[in-house]
Amino acid sequence: MKQIFIIIAALIFLYSCKKETDLMNSVYIEDADIPGMPAYTEWGYNTFGAFYGRDLFTYTDKEVPLYISVDNNIINFIFQGQYRGNYMSVNISYPEYTIKSHSDLLLYNGRKINLLDDNGIIVINKQSSDTSKIVSDTVKLISGSIEFNRVQNVFIDDKEELVILSGYFNFQFFDNNIPVSVHDGRFDIGVNESVFFLIP
């Protein structure tokens, strides 16, 4: 009888671990009006997407869609995905003095950051289709914002497992003196300790 109880307890533990891991997987729900673009959701589906000019910059299943780091009072939202079939990341950063853990992100609920007013910086890393080399560029911003429409906790067995960030981002910048727009950006991403880094 004792052995059966131990086996059942082990199976429950393994199932709960799988459930927690599954929370970090991506679930694709297509935007009904924009083929290829994930819909805006608030369910922690771990997706993002935006137009980069006329092409899509979206998450992929190959990369973690978002890393967040706080380093020397600068917060970095690093969106990783693909553009024209190649790796691309966009790092949106600005000064931040209150966020010290992923749970603190709840303070962002309903908050909109104007990247020009808040000394924002955007760095775009693109993989060259010819050489596979990653080219990094700190862009000259014309305008931009990131809006946290809803930030919410996810609990499993009364324990906080995730903070879900859902919202929008848009920005304009110069690329070789040509203005470029990244627009209709949306994100719905679960954040826990595995993707949040406080740099000492």
N, C-alpha and C positions, 0 to 999 in steps of 0.2 A: 504494500500500500504506500509505504514511504517513497519507494522508487517511482511509482506512478505520479505522486505529488511533485517530485523533483522534475520529472520529465515535462509535466504540464507547466510548471513554473518556468522551465527553460524555454519552452515553446512560446509562452506569453512574452517572455523577455525578448526573444528573437523577433517576434512579430512587432513588438513596440519599437524596437530599434529600426526595423525596416520601415515602419510608418514614419519615423522621424527623418530617416534618410530620404524617403519619398517626398517629403516636404520641400526638399531643395531641387527636385527635378522640375523640368519645364513642361507646361501643358499649353499647347497651341490652340487658341480659339481665333479664327480669322475674322478680321474686320469685314463686316458685310458690304461696306462700300469701297474698300481698298484691298483688292486681292494681293496676298503676300504679306500684308501688314497684320501683326497681332492686334486684336481688339483691345480697347481700354477696359480693364477689369480691376477689381479690388479683392481678388481671392488668393493672392499669393501664387500666381501661375508662373512666376519666374521668367517673364518675357519682357522684351522692350522692342520698340521699332520707331523709326523716323525716316522721313525723306531727307536724303542728302542730295540737294539739287533735284534731279528727276529720278534718281535711283534710290533703292531702299538700303538703309543701314539697320540690320536687325540682329537679334540674338541668334545663337546656334546651339545645338546640343553638344558641340565639341568644347565650348568654353563656358566657364562660370560667367553668367551674364553681368554680374555686378560685384565688384569689390569696393569696400569703403575703408579708407584709412584716415586717421587723424595724426598729423605730424607737426609738432611745433605750432599748434593752434591753427593749422590749415586742414580743412576737411576735403577729401578727394573722393568723388564718385566716379569710379572707373567702369564704364560700360564696355563690355567686350562682345564682339560679334563678327559679322561679315558685311562687306560692301563689294559688290561686283564679283562675288565668289571668293574674295580674299579676306584674310584676317584684318580687322580694324578695331581700334579702341578709341573711345573719347573719354578723356579725364576732365571732369568739371570740378574746379576747386575754388575755394574762397575762405576767408578767415572765419574761424569758429572757436569759441571759447567755452561752450557749455557741454558739448558732446564728448563723453569719456568712455561710453560703452554702447553696444547696440541698443540696449533698453532706453538710453537717453534720446534715441531718435524719435520717440513718442512726442517730444517737444516740438517736432516739425509738423504736427498735424495741422493742416490748413494754412501752412506758411508758404509764401512765395518769395524767392530770392531773385532780385534784379542783379544780374551779374556785372553790369557796368557800375551801378551804385555801390555794390558790395565788394568791389575790387576782385571780381572773378577772373579766373584764368582758365583757358581751355587748351588742352594739348591733344592733338590727334595723331595717333600712330597707325600708319597704313603699311600693309605688306605689298611690296612691289610684285606685280604679276610676272615680271621678267626674271628677277633675281631672287625672289622670296625674301629679300632684305626688308626689315622694318624701318620705315622712315618716320621720324618724329618731328612734329611741327607745333610750336606754340603760336596759335593764330592771333591775328589782330582783330579783336572783337569790334563789331559795329553795334550789336545789341544782343541781348540774351536773357533767358530766365529759366529757372527750374522751380516747379510748383509741386508741393507735396499735398495733393488734394485730400488724401486720407492716409493716416498712419495708425495701425492697429496691432494689438497683441494677438498671438495665437497660443492658446494653452492646451496642453495634453496632460491629463491627470493632475490638474491644478498646478502644473509647472509651465512657466513660460518657455516656449520653444523657439518662437520667431517673432520678429517685428516685421509686419508687411508694409512696405512703402509703395504707394500708388499715386501716380501723378503725371505731369507733363513737362517736356523740355523743348526749348526752341532757341536757336541762336543764329546770328548772321556774322560773317567775318570776311576778310580779304584773303584770297588765295592767289598769289602772284599778281596782286593788284586788281584781281577780278572779284567782285562781291559774290559770295556763296551763301545760300540759306539752308539750314537744317531745321525742318519744320514738321509739324504734326507729330512730334515726339511724344511717346507715352511709355510708361513703365509700370510694372506690377511685380514686385520682387520681395521675396522673403529674406530677411537678414538675421543671422545668428552669429555666434562667436567664430564660426568657420570662415566667414567672409568679411568680418569686421576686425580691423587692426588698429590698436592704439600704439603708436611708435614712441618709445621712451626717449 
